Amino acid sequence: MERDNFTATIQSFQRRPLFGPSRVAIVDGDRLEIDYGNMVVVREGIAVFIAPGGTPVSFDYEGVSQIIGDLAGRNEA
């Protein structure tokens, strides 16, 4: 994913009035489900997500294959 697109996409999800769950697909096949936009910090192409239990998870624009927004009501495998 391009660095500017990565940052802009995450920031746009954070600014939505009703943040629904979003999924970040990593190129190695892992997926992160982000349920609160304020649990992600993004800067200069790197993001840190505070996962349940307070565990920090970092990912960057080079490692992300897709960001899927608003998973509410969707049944994805």
All heavy atoms as a GROMACS GRO file, in nm:
protein
  591
    1MET      N    1   0.086  -0.116   0.000
    1MET     CA    2   0.000   0.000   0.000
    1MET      C    3   0.091   0.123   0.000
    1MET      O    4   0.193   0.124   0.067
    1MET     CB    5  -0.090  -0.004   0.124
    1MET     CG    6  -0.179   0.116   0.139
    1MET     SD    7  -0.296   0.101   0.274
    1MET     CE    8  -0.432   0.027   0.187
    2GLU      N    9   0.052   0.226  -0.072
    2GLU     CA   10   0.129   0.350  -0.075
    2GLU      C   11   0.122   0.420   0.061
    2GLU      O   12   0.018   0.418   0.128
    2GLU     CB   13   0.074   0.444  -0.182
    2GLU     CG   14   0.094   0.395  -0.324
    2GLU     CD   15   0.240   0.396  -0.364
    2GLU    OE1   16   0.314   0.487  -0.322
    2GLU    OE2   17   0.279   0.304  -0.437
    3ARG      N   18   0.232   0.481   0.101
    3ARG     CA   19   0.242   0.545   0.233
    3ARG      C   20   0.134   0.650   0.255
    3ARG      O   21   0.068   0.652   0.359
    3ARG     CB   22   0.380   0.606   0.248
    3ARG     CG   23   0.402   0.674   0.378
    3ARG     CD   24   0.544   0.724   0.384
    3ARG     NE   25   0.561   0.815   0.494
    3ARG     CZ   26   0.678   0.860   0.533
    3ARG    NH1   27   0.786   0.825   0.470
    3ARG    NH2   28   0.686   0.943   0.634
    4ASP      N   29   0.114   0.739   0.158
    4ASP     CA   30   0.014   0.845   0.175
    4ASP      C   31  -0.128   0.788   0.182
    4ASP      O   32  -0.211   0.836   0.260
    4ASP     CB   33   0.023   0.947   0.062
    4ASP     CG   34   0.152   1.029   0.070
    4ASP    OD1   35   0.213   1.035   0.179
    4ASP    OD2   36   0.192   1.086  -0.033
    5ASN      N   37  -0.156   0.686   0.102
    5ASN     CA   38  -0.288   0.622   0.106
    5ASN      C   39  -0.312   0.554   0.240
    5ASN      O   40  -0.422   0.557   0.294
    5ASN     CB   41  -0.305   0.521  -0.007
    5ASN     CG   42  -0.314   0.587  -0.142
    5ASN    OD1   43  -0.343   0.706  -0.154
    5ASN    ND2   44  -0.287   0.511  -0.246
    6PHE      N   45  -0.208   0.488   0.292
    6PHE     CA   46  -0.215   0.420   0.421
    6PHE      C   47  -0.255   0.519   0.530
    6PHE      O   48  -0.352   0.499   0.604
    6PHE     CB   49  -0.078   0.358   0.451
    6PHE     CG   50  -0.061   0.302   0.589
    6PHE    CD1   51  -0.108   0.176   0.619
    6PHE    CD2   52   0.005   0.374   0.687
    6PHE    CE1   53  -0.089   0.122   0.746
    6PHE    CE2   54   0.024   0.321   0.813
    6PHE     CZ   55  -0.023   0.195   0.843
    7THR      N   56  -0.182   0.629   0.539
    7THR     CA   57  -0.209   0.728   0.643
    7THR      C   58  -0.346   0.791   0.625
    7THR      O   59  -0.424   0.802   0.721
    7THR     CB   60  -0.099   0.837   0.641
    7THR    OG1   61   0.028   0.773   0.665
    7THR    CG2   62  -0.123   0.943   0.747
    8ALA      N   63  -0.379   0.830   0.503
    8ALA     CA   64  -0.508   0.895   0.478
    8ALA      C   65  -0.625   0.801   0.507
    8ALA      O   66  -0.727   0.844   0.562
    8ALA     CB   67  -0.514   0.944   0.333
    9THR      N   68  -0.611   0.674   0.472
    9THR     CA   69  -0.720   0.578   0.495
    9THR      C   70  -0.744   0.558   0.644
    9THR      O   71  -0.857   0.563   0.691
    9THR     CB   72  -0.689   0.443   0.427
    9THR    OG1   73  -0.673   0.465   0.288
    9THR    CG2   74  -0.799   0.342   0.451
   10ILE      N   75  -0.638   0.536   0.719
   10ILE     CA   76  -0.655   0.517   0.863
   10ILE      C   77  -0.712   0.643   0.928
   10ILE      O   78  -0.804   0.636   1.010
   10ILE     CB   79  -0.522   0.475   0.929
   10ILE    CG1   80  -0.488   0.332   0.884
   10ILE    CG2   81  -0.533   0.482   1.082
   10ILE    CD1   82  -0.357   0.279   0.935
   11GLN      N   83  -0.662   0.760   0.889
   11GLN     CA   84  -0.715   0.882   0.946
   11GLN      C   85  -0.861   0.905   0.910
   11GLN      O   86  -0.938   0.954   0.992
   11GLN     CB   87  -0.629   1.002   0.903
   11GLN     CG   88  -0.495   1.001   0.970
   11GLN     CD   89  -0.402   1.110   0.920
   11GLN    OE1   90  -0.419   1.163   0.810
   11GLN    NE2   91  -0.302   1.142   1.000
   12SER      N   92  -0.902   0.865   0.789
   12SER     CA   93  -1.043   0.883   0.753
   12SER      C   94  -1.132   0.791   0.836
   12SER      O   95  -1.242   0.830   0.875
   12SER     CB   96  -1.064   0.859   0.603
   12SER     OG   97  -1.051   0.724   0.570
   13PHE      N   98  -1.087   0.669   0.866
   13PHE     CA   99  -1.164   0.580   0.953
   13PHE      C  100  -1.174   0.638   1.093
   13PHE      O  101  -1.277   0.629   1.158
   13PHE     CB  102  -1.103   0.441   0.959
   13PHE     CG  103  -1.124   0.359   0.836
   13PHE    CD1  104  -1.020   0.283   0.784
   13PHE    CD2  105  -1.245   0.356   0.769
   13PHE    CE1  106  -1.037   0.207   0.669
   13PHE    CE2  107  -1.263   0.280   0.655
   13PHE     CZ  108  -1.159   0.206   0.605
   14GLN      N  109  -1.067   0.699   1.141
   14GLN     CA  110  -1.068   0.757   1.275
   14GLN      C  111  -1.165   0.874   1.286
   14GLN      O  112  -1.222   0.896   1.393
   14GLN     CB  113  -0.927   0.806   1.312
   14GLN     CG  114  -0.830   0.694   1.335
   14GLN     CD  115  -0.689   0.746   1.359
   14GLN    OE1  116  -0.644   0.835   1.289
   14GLN    NE2  117  -0.623   0.690   1.457
   15ARG      N  118  -1.185   0.949   1.179
   15ARG     CA  119  -1.270   1.068   1.183
   15ARG      C  120  -1.417   1.039   1.159
   15ARG      O  121  -1.500   1.128   1.175
   15ARG     CB  122  -1.221   1.169   1.078
   15ARG     CG  123  -1.093   1.236   1.116
   15ARG     CD  124  -1.062   1.352   1.025
   15ARG     NE  125  -1.038   1.310   0.888
   15ARG     CZ  126  -0.918   1.289   0.835
   15ARG    NH1  127  -0.811   1.304   0.908
   15ARG    NH2  128  -0.906   1.252   0.710
   16ARG      N  129  -1.451   0.917   1.121
   16ARG     CA  130  -1.593   0.888   1.096
   16ARG      C  131  -1.671   0.905   1.226
   16ARG      O  132  -1.626   0.864   1.332
   16ARG     CB  133  -1.611   0.743   1.047
   16ARG     CG  134  -1.562   0.723   0.908
   16ARG     CD  135  -1.598   0.588   0.858
   16ARG     NE  136  -1.534   0.486   0.943
   16ARG     CZ  137  -1.539   0.356   0.921
   16ARG    NH1  138  -1.605   0.311   0.819
   16ARG    NH2  139  -1.479   0.272   1.001
   17PRO      N  140  -1.792   0.964   1.217
   17PRO     CA  141  -1.871   0.986   1.339
   17PRO      C  142  -1.905   0.857   1.411
   17PRO      O  143  -1.901   0.851   1.532
   17PRO     CB  144  -1.998   1.054   1.289
   17PRO     CG  145  -1.976   1.089   1.147
   17PRO     CD  146  -1.856   1.014   1.099
   18LEU      N  147  -1.938   0.755   1.339
   18LEU     CA  148  -1.969   0.625   1.399
   18LEU      C  149  -1.866   0.525   1.351
   18LEU      O  150  -1.881   0.465   1.245
   18LEU     CB  151  -2.110   0.579   1.359
   18LEU     CG  152  -2.223   0.667   1.407
   18LEU    CD1  153  -2.357   0.620   1.348
   18LEU    CD2  154  -2.230   0.668   1.558
   19PHE      N  155  -1.759   0.512   1.427
   19PHE     CA  156  -1.652   0.422   1.387
   19PHE      C  157  -1.699   0.279   1.405
   19PHE      O  158  -1.726   0.236   1.517
   19PHE     CB  159  -1.527   0.446   1.472
   19PHE     CG  160  -1.408   0.363   1.430
   19PHE    CD1  161  -1.318   0.413   1.339
   19PHE    CD2  162  -1.389   0.235   1.480
   19PHE    CE1  163  -1.209   0.339   1.298
   19PHE    CE2  164  -1.280   0.159   1.441
   19PHE     CZ  165  -1.190   0.212   1.349
   20GLY      N  166  -1.715   0.206   1.295
   20GLY     CA  167  -1.748   0.065   1.302
   20GLY      C  168  -1.620  -0.014   1.296
   20GLY      O  169  -1.515   0.039   1.264
   21PRO      N  170  -1.624  -0.140   1.330
   21PRO     CA  171  -1.503  -0.221   1.325
   21PRO      C  172  -1.440  -0.218   1.186
   21PRO      O  173  -1.510  -0.218   1.086
   21PRO     CB  174  -1.551  -0.361   1.360
   21PRO     CG  175  -1.687  -0.347   1.415
   21PRO     CD  176  -1.741  -0.217   1.367
   22SER      N  177  -1.309  -0.214   1.183
   22SER     CA  178  -1.234  -0.217   1.058
   22SER      C  179  -1.133  -0.330   1.067
   22SER      O  180  -1.092  -0.370   1.176
   22SER     CB  181  -1.160  -0.086   1.036
   22SER     OG  182  -1.250   0.020   1.026
   23ARG      N  183  -1.094  -0.381   0.953
   23ARG     CA  184  -0.996  -0.489   0.950
   23ARG      C  185  -0.877  -0.445   0.865
   23ARG      O  186  -0.894  -0.391   0.757
   23ARG     CB  187  -1.057  -0.615   0.892
   23ARG     CG  188  -0.960  -0.732   0.891
   23ARG     CD  189  -1.028  -0.862   0.853
   23ARG     NE  190  -1.118  -0.899   0.961
   23ARG     CZ  191  -1.232  -0.964   0.942
   23ARG    NH1  192  -1.270  -0.999   0.823
   23ARG    NH2  193  -1.308  -0.994   1.044
   24VAL      N  194  -0.758  -0.471   0.918
   24VAL     CA  195  -0.634  -0.445   0.845
   24VAL      C  196  -0.576  -0.580   0.807
   24VAL      O  197  -0.548  -0.663   0.893
   24VAL     CB  198  -0.534  -0.365   0.932
   24VAL    CG1  199  -0.403  -0.346   0.859
   24VAL    CG2  200  -0.593  -0.232   0.974
   25ALA      N  201  -0.563  -0.602   0.676
   25ALA     CA  202  -0.505  -0.728   0.626
   25ALA      C  203  -0.356  -0.705   0.601
   25ALA      O  204  -0.317  -0.613   0.529
   25ALA     CB  205  -0.574  -0.771   0.497
   26ILE      N  206  -0.275  -0.788   0.663
   26ILE     CA  207  -0.129  -0.780   0.651
   26ILE      C  208  -0.086  -0.874   0.539
   26ILE      O  209  -0.148  -0.979   0.518
   26ILE     CB  210  -0.062  -0.819   0.785
   26ILE    CG1  211  -0.123  -0.741   0.902
   26ILE    CG2  212   0.088  -0.801   0.779
   26ILE    CD1  213  -0.104  -0.592   0.898
   27VAL      N  214   0.022  -0.840   0.470
   27VAL     CA  215   0.064  -0.920   0.354
   27VAL      C  216   0.099  -1.064   0.390
   27VAL      O  217   0.090  -1.153   0.306
   27VAL     CB  218   0.181  -0.854   0.277
   27VAL    CG1  219   0.138  -0.725   0.212
   27VAL    CG2  220   0.301  -0.831   0.366
   28ASP      N  221   0.136  -1.091   0.516
   28ASP     CA  222   0.168  -1.230   0.555
   28ASP      C  223   0.044  -1.312   0.588
   28ASP      O  224   0.055  -1.428   0.627
   28ASP     CB  225   0.268  -1.232   0.671
   28ASP     CG  226   0.209  -1.184   0.803
   28ASP    OD1  227   0.089  -1.151   0.809
   28ASP    OD2  228   0.286  -1.180   0.902
   29GLY      N  229  -0.075  -1.253   0.572
   29GLY     CA  230  -0.199  -1.325   0.596
   29GLY      C  231  -0.266  -1.292   0.730
   29GLY      O  232  -0.382  -1.325   0.750
   30ASP      N  233  -0.194  -1.230   0.821
   30ASP     CA  234  -0.254  -1.190   0.949
   30ASP      C  235  -0.356  -1.081   0.925
   30ASP      O  236  -0.351  -1.009   0.826
   30ASP     CB  237  -0.147  -1.138   1.045
   30ASP     CG  238  -0.062  -1.247   1.106
   30ASP    OD1  239  -0.098  -1.366   1.093
   30ASP    OD2  240   0.042  -1.214   1.165
   31ARG      N  241  -0.450  -1.070   1.018
   31ARG     CA  242  -0.552  -0.965   1.012
   31ARG      C  243  -0.570  -0.908   1.150
   31ARG      O  244  -0.570  -0.981   1.249
   31ARG     CB  245  -0.685  -1.021   0.961
   31ARG     CG  246  -0.679  -1.061   0.816
   31ARG     CD  247  -0.807  -1.129   0.772
   31ARG     NE  248  -0.793  -1.170   0.634
   31ARG     CZ  249  -0.862  -1.118   0.534
   31ARG    NH1  250  -0.952  -1.025   0.557
   31ARG    NH2  251  -0.843  -1.159   0.411
   32LEU      N  252  -0.587  -0.777   1.155
   32LEU     CA  253  -0.616  -0.708   1.280
   32LEU      C  254  -0.756  -0.653   1.271
   32LEU      O  255  -0.791  -0.588   1.173
   32LEU     CB  256  -0.519  -0.591   1.300
   32LEU     CG  257  -0.371  -0.622   1.304
   32LEU    CD1  258  -0.292  -0.492   1.302
   32LEU    CD2  259  -0.338  -0.702   1.429
   33GLU      N  260  -0.836  -0.676   1.372
   33GLU     CA  261  -0.968  -0.615   1.376
   33GLU      C  262  -0.963  -0.500   1.476
   33GLU      O  263  -0.931  -0.520   1.593
   33GLU     CB  264  -1.077  -0.714   1.414
   33GLU     CG  265  -1.214  -0.652   1.396
   33GLU     CD  266  -1.326  -0.754   1.386
   33GLU    OE1  267  -1.303  -0.862   1.332
   33GLU    OE2  268  -1.435  -0.722   1.434
   34ILE      N  269  -0.990  -0.381   1.426
   34ILE     CA  270  -0.982  -0.260   1.506
   34ILE      C  271  -1.124  -0.212   1.531
   34ILE      O  272  -1.195  -0.176   1.437
   34ILE     CB  273  -0.898  -0.154   1.433
   34ILE    CG1  274  -0.757  -0.209   1.410
   34ILE    CG2  275  -0.897  -0.024   1.512
   34ILE    CD1  276  -0.669  -0.123   1.324
   35ASP      N  277  -1.164  -0.212   1.658
   35ASP     CA  278  -1.302  -0.177   1.688
   35ASP      C  279  -1.320  -0.032   1.735
   35ASP      O  280  -1.432   0.017   1.738
   35ASP     CB  281  -1.364  -0.274   1.789
   35ASP     CG  282  -1.274  -0.304   1.906
   35ASP    OD1  283  -1.163  -0.251   1.912
   35ASP    OD2  284  -1.316  -0.384   1.991
   36TYR      N  285  -1.212   0.037   1.769
   36TYR     CA  286  -1.221   0.177   1.810
   36TYR      C  287  -1.111   0.257   1.742
   36TYR      O  288  -0.993   0.224   1.756
   36TYR     CB  289  -1.205   0.192   1.963
   36TYR     CG  290  -1.315   0.125   2.040
   36TYR    CD1  291  -1.295   0.002   2.100
   36TYR    CD2  292  -1.440   0.185   2.051
   36TYR    CE1  293  -1.397  -0.061   2.170
   36TYR    CE2  294  -1.542   0.123   2.121
   36TYR     CZ  295  -1.520   0.001   2.180
   36TYR     OH  296  -1.620  -0.060   2.249
   37GLY      N  297  -1.149   0.361   1.670
   37GLY     CA  298  -1.053   0.441   1.597
   37GLY      C  299  -0.951   0.510   1.685
   37GLY      O  300  -0.837   0.531   1.644
   38ASN      N  301  -0.990   0.542   1.809
   38ASN     CA  302  -0.896   0.611   1.896
   38ASN      C  303  -0.792   0.516   1.956
   38ASN      O  304  -0.707   0.560   2.033
   38ASN     CB  305  -0.970   0.688   2.007
   38ASN     CG  306  -1.049   0.598   2.098
   38ASN    OD1  307  -1.064   0.479   2.074
   38ASN    ND2  308  -1.103   0.657   2.203
   39MET      N  309  -0.797   0.390   1.920
   39MET     CA  310  -0.697   0.294   1.966
   39MET      C  311  -0.584   0.277   1.865
   39MET      O  312  -0.499   0.191   1.880
   39MET     CB  313  -0.763   0.158   1.994
   39MET     CG  314  -0.870   0.164   2.102
   39MET     SD  315  -0.811   0.235   2.259
   39MET     CE  316  -0.718   0.098   2.322
   40VAL      N  317  -0.582   0.363   1.763
   40VAL     CA  318  -0.478   0.358   1.660
   40VAL      C  319  -0.412   0.495   1.651
   40VAL      O  320  -0.479   0.597   1.648
   40VAL     CB  321  -0.537   0.322   1.522
   40VAL    CG1  322  -0.429   0.322   1.416
   40VAL    CG2  323  -0.608   0.189   1.526
   41VAL      N  324  -0.280   0.493   1.647
   41VAL     CA  325  -0.202   0.614   1.622
   41VAL      C  326  -0.126   0.588   1.493
   41VAL      O  327  -0.066   0.482   1.475
   41VAL     CB  328  -0.104   0.642   1.738
   41VAL    CG1  329  -0.016   0.761   1.706
   41VAL    CG2  330  -0.179   0.663   1.868
   42VAL      N  331  -0.129   0.686   1.403
   42VAL     CA  332  -0.058   0.671   1.275
   42VAL      C  333   0.028   0.794   1.252
   42VAL      O  334  -0.015   0.907   1.278
   42VAL     CB  335  -0.156   0.646   1.158
   42VAL    CG1  336  -0.248   0.762   1.137
   42VAL    CG2  337  -0.081   0.613   1.031
   43ARG      N  338   0.151   0.768   1.208
   43ARG     CA  339   0.243   0.878   1.179
   43ARG      C  340   0.352   0.828   1.085
   43ARG      O  341   0.412   0.723   1.109
   43ARG     CB  342   0.305   0.930   1.307
   43ARG     CG  343   0.389   1.052   1.287
   43ARG     CD  344   0.436   1.106   1.418
   43ARG     NE  345   0.467   1.246   1.399
   43ARG     CZ  346   0.479   1.331   1.496
   43ARG    NH1  347   0.457   1.293   1.619
   43ARG    NH2  348   0.510   1.455   1.470
   44GLU      N  349   0.372   0.903   0.978
   44GLU     CA  350   0.480   0.877   0.883
   44GLU      C  351   0.483   0.732   0.833
   44GLU      O  352   0.588   0.670   0.824
   44GLU     CB  353   0.614   0.918   0.943
   44GLU     CG  354   0.621   1.066   0.973
   44GLU     CD  355   0.756   1.111   1.022
   44GLU    OE1  356   0.856   1.042   0.998
   44GLU    OE2  357   0.761   1.216   1.086
   45GLY      N  358   0.365   0.678   0.804
   45GLY     CA  359   0.356   0.545   0.746
   45GLY      C  360   0.362   0.428   0.842
   45GLY      O  361   0.367   0.313   0.801
   46ILE      N  362   0.360   0.458   0.972
   46ILE     CA  363   0.362   0.353   1.074
   46ILE      C  364   0.242   0.373   1.164
   46ILE      O  365   0.211   0.486   1.203
   46ILE     CB  366   0.491   0.358   1.157
   46ILE    CG1  367   0.613   0.338   1.067
   46ILE    CG2  368   0.489   0.254   1.268
   46ILE    CD1  369   0.745   0.364   1.135
   47ALA      N  370   0.176   0.264   1.199
   47ALA     CA  371   0.061   0.271   1.289
   47ALA      C  372   0.084   0.179   1.408
   47ALA      O  373   0.148   0.075   1.396
   47ALA     CB  374  -0.067   0.230   1.216
   48VAL      N  375   0.030   0.220   1.521
   48VAL     CA  376   0.031   0.137   1.642
   48VAL      C  377  -0.112   0.125   1.688
   48VAL      O  378  -0.183   0.224   1.704
   48VAL     CB  379   0.119   0.198   1.753
   48VAL    CG1  380   0.112   0.113   1.879
   48VAL    CG2  381   0.263   0.213   1.707
   49PHE      N  382  -0.155   0.002   1.708
   49PHE     CA  383  -0.289  -0.031   1.754
   49PHE      C  384  -0.276  -0.089   1.894
   49PHE      O  385  -0.193  -0.176   1.918
   49PHE     CB  386  -0.351  -0.132   1.658
   49PHE     CG  387  -0.475  -0.200   1.709
   49PHE    CD1  388  -0.585  -0.128   1.751
   49PHE    CD2  389  -0.482  -0.338   1.714
   49PHE    CE1  390  -0.699  -0.192   1.798
   49PHE    CE2  391  -0.595  -0.403   1.759
   49PHE     CZ  392  -0.704  -0.329   1.801
   50ILE      N  393  -0.357  -0.040   1.985
   50ILE     CA  394  -0.359  -0.096   2.120
   50ILE      C  395  -0.470  -0.201   2.123
   50ILE      O  396  -0.588  -0.169   2.123
   50ILE     CB  397  -0.384   0.011   2.227
   50ILE    CG1  398  -0.283   0.125   2.214
   50ILE    CG2  399  -0.379  -0.051   2.367
   50ILE    CD1  400  -0.138   0.082   2.224
   51ALA      N  401  -0.429  -0.326   2.118
   51ALA     CA  402  -0.521  -0.440   2.112
   51ALA      C  403  -0.582  -0.466   2.250
   51ALA      O  404  -0.534  -0.413   2.351
   51ALA     CB  405  -0.446  -0.564   2.063
   52PRO      N  406  -0.689  -0.548   2.255
   52PRO     CA  407  -0.746  -0.584   2.384
   52PRO      C  408  -0.640  -0.635   2.480
   52PRO      O  409  -0.546  -0.705   2.440
   52PRO     CB  410  -0.847  -0.694   2.347
   52PRO     CG  411  -0.887  -0.661   2.207
   52PRO     CD  412  -0.761  -0.609   2.143
   53GLY      N  413  -0.651  -0.596   2.604
   53GLY     CA  414  -0.552  -0.633   2.703
   53GLY      C  415  -0.435  -0.536   2.708
   53GLY      O  416  -0.340  -0.556   2.782
   54GLY      N  417  -0.439  -0.430   2.625
   54GLY     CA  418  -0.334  -0.330   2.627
   54GLY      C  419  -0.210  -0.366   2.548
   54GLY      O  420  -0.107  -0.302   2.562
   55THR      N  421  -0.218  -0.468   2.465
   55THR     CA  422  -0.103  -0.512   2.386
   55THR      C  423  -0.085  -0.422   2.264
   55THR      O  424  -0.174  -0.411   2.181
   55THR     CB  425  -0.124  -0.657   2.339
   55THR    OG1  426  -0.149  -0.739   2.452
   55THR    CG2  427  -0.002  -0.708   2.264
   56PRO      N  428   0.032  -0.357   2.251
   56PRO     CA  429   0.055  -0.275   2.133
   56PRO      C  430   0.094  -0.360   2.012
   56PRO      O  431   0.173  -0.454   2.024
   56PRO     CB  432   0.172  -0.184   2.174
   56PRO     CG  433   0.242  -0.259   2.281
   56PRO     CD  434   0.139  -0.346   2.348
   57VAL      N  435   0.035  -0.330   1.897
   57VAL     CA  436   0.065  -0.400   1.773
   57VAL      C  437   0.100  -0.294   1.670
   57VAL      O  438   0.021  -0.203   1.645
   57VAL     CB  439  -0.057  -0.481   1.724
   57VAL    CG1  440  -0.026  -0.551   1.592
   57VAL    CG2  441  -0.102  -0.580   1.829
   58SER      N  442   0.218  -0.303   1.611
   58SER     CA  443   0.256  -0.205   1.511
   58SER      C  444   0.251  -0.266   1.372
   58SER      O  445   0.272  -0.386   1.354
   58SER     CB  446   0.396  -0.149   1.540
   58SER     OG  447   0.492  -0.250   1.532
   59PHE      N  448   0.220  -0.182   1.274
   59PHE     CA  449   0.218  -0.223   1.134
   59PHE      C  450   0.248  -0.101   1.050
   59PHE      O  451   0.230   0.012   1.095
   59PHE     CB  452   0.085  -0.289   1.095
   59PHE     CG  453  -0.037  -0.209   1.125
   59PHE    CD1  454  -0.098  -0.133   1.028
   59PHE    CD2  455  -0.094  -0.210   1.252
   59PHE    CE1  456  -0.213  -0.058   1.055
   59PHE    CE2  457  -0.207  -0.137   1.281
   59PHE     CZ  458  -0.268  -0.061   1.182
   60ASP      N  459   0.299  -0.124   0.930
   60ASP     CA  460   0.334  -0.011   0.846
   60ASP      C  461   0.276  -0.026   0.706
   60ASP      O  462   0.220  -0.131   0.672
   60ASP     CB  463   0.485   0.011   0.840
   60ASP     CG  464   0.560  -0.103   0.774
   60ASP    OD1  465   0.498  -0.190   0.709
   60ASP    OD2  466   0.684  -0.105   0.785
   61TYR      N  467   0.289   0.079   0.627
   61TYR     CA  468   0.228   0.082   0.495
   61TYR      C  469   0.281  -0.026   0.403
   61TYR      O  470   0.210  -0.076   0.317
   61TYR     CB  471   0.243   0.221   0.431
   61TYR     CG  472   0.383   0.254   0.385
   61TYR    CD1  473   0.418   0.238   0.253
   61TYR    CD2  474   0.479   0.301   0.474
   61TYR    CE1  475   0.546   0.268   0.209
   61TYR    CE2  476   0.606   0.332   0.432
   61TYR     CZ  477   0.640   0.316   0.299
   61TYR     OH  478   0.766   0.345   0.256
   62GLU      N  479   0.406  -0.068   0.420
   62GLU     CA  480   0.463  -0.172   0.334
   62GLU      C  481   0.406  -0.310   0.365
   62GLU      O  482   0.402  -0.396   0.279
   62GLU     CB  483   0.614  -0.174   0.348
   62GLU     CG  484   0.680  -0.050   0.291
   62GLU     CD  485   0.830  -0.050   0.312
   62GLU    OE1  486   0.876  -0.092   0.420
   62GLU    OE2  487   0.901  -0.006   0.220
   63GLY      N  488   0.361  -0.330   0.490
   63GLY     CA  489   0.312  -0.460   0.530
   63GLY      C  490   0.162  -0.479   0.518
   63GLY      O  491   0.111  -0.588   0.545
   64VAL      N  492   0.090  -0.374   0.478
   64VAL     CA  493  -0.056  -0.382   0.470
   64VAL      C  494  -0.098  -0.406   0.325
   64VAL      O  495  -0.056  -0.335   0.235
   64VAL     CB  496  -0.120  -0.252   0.524
   64VAL    CG1  497  -0.269  -0.249   0.496
   64VAL    CG2  498  -0.094  -0.241   0.673
   65SER      N  499  -0.182  -0.507   0.306
   65SER     CA  500  -0.233  -0.533   0.172
   65SER      C  501  -0.370  -0.469   0.150
   65SER      O  502  -0.405  -0.436   0.037
   65SER     CB  503  -0.242  -0.683   0.145
   65SER     OG  504  -0.330  -0.746   0.234
   66GLN      N  505  -0.446  -0.451   0.259
   66GLN     CA  506  -0.582  -0.399   0.244
   66GLN      C  507  -0.633  -0.349   0.379
   66GLN      O  508  -0.601  -0.406   0.483
   66GLN     CB  509  -0.673  -0.509   0.192
   66GLN     CG  510  -0.811  -0.468   0.158
   66GLN     CD  511  -0.891  -0.585   0.102
   66GLN    OE1  512  -0.863  -0.700   0.129
   66GLN    NE2  513  -0.992  -0.554   0.024
   67ILE      N  514  -0.713  -0.243   0.375
   67ILE     CA  515  -0.784  -0.195   0.493
   67ILE      C  516  -0.933  -0.200   0.458
   67ILE      O  517  -0.976  -0.140   0.360
   67ILE     CB  518  -0.743  -0.054   0.532
   67ILE    CG1  519  -0.593  -0.051   0.566
   67ILE    CG2  520  -0.825  -0.005   0.651
   67ILE    CD1  521  -0.536   0.086   0.593
   68ILE      N  522  -1.007  -0.276   0.537
   68ILE     CA  523  -1.149  -0.297   0.511
   68ILE      C  524  -1.227  -0.225   0.621
   68ILE      O  525  -1.210  -0.255   0.739
   68ILE     CB  526  -1.183  -0.447   0.512
   68ILE    CG1  527  -1.092  -0.522   0.414
   68ILE    CG2  528  -1.330  -0.469   0.481
   68ILE    CD1  529  -1.086  -0.670   0.438
   69GLY      N  530  -1.311  -0.131   0.582
   69GLY     CA  531  -1.382  -0.051   0.681
   69GLY      C  532  -1.524  -0.098   0.703
   69GLY      O  533  -1.584  -0.166   0.620
   70ASP      N  534  -1.574  -0.063   0.821
   70ASP     CA  535  -1.713  -0.087   0.862
   70ASP      C  536  -1.757  -0.231   0.844
   70ASP      O  537  -1.833  -0.266   0.754
   70ASP     CB  538  -1.809   0.007   0.789
   70ASP     CG  539  -1.944   0.012   0.855
   70ASP    OD1  540  -1.960  -0.046   0.965
   70ASP    OD2  541  -2.035   0.073   0.800
   71LEU      N  542  -1.707  -0.317   0.931
   71LEU     CA  543  -1.741  -0.460   0.925
   71LEU      C  544  -1.872  -0.492   0.995
   71LEU      O  545  -1.913  -0.607   0.998
   71LEU     CB  546  -1.628  -0.543   0.990
   71LEU     CG  547  -1.491  -0.529   0.924
   71LEU    CD1  548  -1.388  -0.606   1.004
   71LEU    CD2  549  -1.495  -0.581   0.782
   72ALA      N  550  -1.936  -0.393   1.053
   72ALA     CA  551  -2.061  -0.416   1.125
   72ALA      C  552  -2.162  -0.483   1.033
   72ALA      O  553  -2.192  -0.435   0.925
   72ALA     CB  554  -2.116  -0.286   1.179
   73GLY      N  555  -2.212  -0.596   1.074
   73GLY     CA  556  -2.315  -0.665   0.998
   73GLY      C  557  -2.263  -0.744   0.879
   73GLY      O  558  -2.340  -0.802   0.805
   74ARG      N  559  -2.131  -0.750   0.861
   74ARG     CA  560  -2.076  -0.825   0.748
   74ARG      C  561  -2.023  -0.958   0.798
   74ARG      O  562  -1.962  -0.967   0.904
   74ARG     CB  563  -1.961  -0.746   0.684
   74ARG     CG  564  -2.013  -0.623   0.613
   74ARG     CD  565  -1.900  -0.540   0.558
   74ARG     NE  566  -1.826  -0.616   0.459
   74ARG     CZ  567  -1.719  -0.567   0.396
   74ARG    NH1  568  -1.678  -0.446   0.421
   74ARG    NH2  569  -1.656  -0.639   0.308
   75ASN      N  570  -2.040  -1.059   0.722
   75ASN     CA  571  -1.993  -1.192   0.756
   75ASN      C  572  -1.877  -1.226   0.663
   75ASN      O  573  -1.899  -1.271   0.552
   75ASN     CB  574  -2.106  -1.294   0.744
   75ASN     CG  575  -2.063  -1.431   0.789
   75ASN    OD1  576  -1.959  -1.447   0.851
   75ASN    ND2  577  -2.144  -1.530   0.759
   76GLU      N  578  -1.754  -1.203   0.710
   76GLU     CA  579  -1.637  -1.229   0.628
   76GLU      C  580  -1.559  -1.345   0.684
   76GLU      O  581  -1.553  -1.365   0.803
   76GLU     CB  582  -1.546  -1.106   0.624
   76GLU     CG  583  -1.613  -0.990   0.555
   76GLU     CD  584  -1.512  -0.884   0.518
   76GLU    OE1  585  -1.393  -0.917   0.510
   76GLU    OE2  586  -1.552  -0.771   0.498
   77ALA      N  587  -1.498  -1.420   0.597
   77ALA     CA  588  -1.416  -1.534   0.640
   77ALA      C  589  -1.278  -1.490   0.679
   77ALA      O  590  -1.227  -1.393   0.640
   77ALA     CB  591  -1.410  -1.637   0.529
   0.00000   0.00000   0.00000
